[in-house]
Amino acid sequence: MTIETGDSVSLEYVGTLPDGTVFDTSRQDVAEAEGLAEAQPDRDYEPLAVEVGAGTVIEGLDEALVGMSVGDEESIEIPPEKAYGEYDEDLVREHETEQLREVLGDEPEEGLYVQTQQGGLGEIVHTDDDVVRIDFNHELAGETLIFDVEILDAN
């Protein structure tokens, strides 16, 4: 059966950057070998269920599944514009340090993640006595992603 838009698919995957860094996987053994399982101890590593074309995975992966079949194993390279977009400097926002201290109820620190009232997630990338910069880009923005996928089931 050739996968078409609207089909339900079950797949295993390993997501890497061009330098070989694994950023995500559905495979327990890969997660353990790469230190991902330790970083996310409560996560279940299991095949990913996807409704093709429903927008539940990044656009490039969604598009690449069309035409594949059960048993296929492919390496799919996805450019930033079909993944998490290009890095956007406009998504790095500055806030007064004192104002952010009041909102957080604590001292802002680089590496800390903050959430906006609208649900946006950003990482504090700079802090000093006057200004805090928060980066609201996705951590994989601007990256080409490579997914090694194996189609387990489709219907």
Sequence and secondary structure as in RCSB ss.txt:
>XXXX:A:sequence
MTIETGDSVSLEYVGTLPDGTVFDTSRQDVAEAEGLAEAQPDRDYEPLAVEVGAGTVIEGLDEALVGMSVGDEES
IEIPPEKAYGEYDEDLVREHETEQLREVLGDEPEEGLYVQTQQGGLGEIVHTDDDVVRIDFNHELAGETLIFDVE
ILDAN
>XXXX:A:secstr
 B  TT EEEEEEEEE TTS EEEES HHHHHHHTHHHHSTT     EEEETTSSSS HHHHHHHTT BTT EEE
EEE GGGTT    GGGEEEEEHHHHHHHHTS   TT EEE TTS EEEEEEE SSEEEEE S TTTT  EEEEEE
EEEE 
